[in-house]
Amino acid sequence: MFFDTPAKGVVDVAITLAAVCLFDAYFAQAVLCVVVVVLGSADGLFGLGSAMLVVAVAVSSEMQQLVTADDILIAGV
């Protein structure tokens, strides 16, 4: 879907929300987090054919409890 991949055209999309918070919710209204999107083929997410996209997003202090470093969503497309 995103890239032409080998191994029967299966694309594994792993979205890891790594909360690298530069501001604490007690001292700031927004919390800066890093969203890491890994697009890999069926032979492995972190193999040589993987592409990684890192995006910095601002999350409000109310949403900080929902976005933590151990939240991992893996979806197969």
Stockholm file with secondary structure:
# STOCKHOLM 1.0

chainA/1-77         MFFDTPAKGVVDVAITLAAVCLFDAYFAQAVLCVVVVVLGSADGLFGLGSAMLVVAVAVSSEMQQLVTADDILIAGV
#=GR chainA/1-77 SS CCSCCSSTTCEEEEEEEECCCSSCTTTCSEEEEEEEEEEEETTBTTSTTCEEEEEEEEEETTTTTTSCTTEEEEEEC
#=GC SS_cons        CCSCCSSTTCEEEEEEEECCCSSCTTTCSEEEEEEEEEEEETTBTTSTTCEEEEEEEEEETTTTTTSCTTEEEEEEC
//
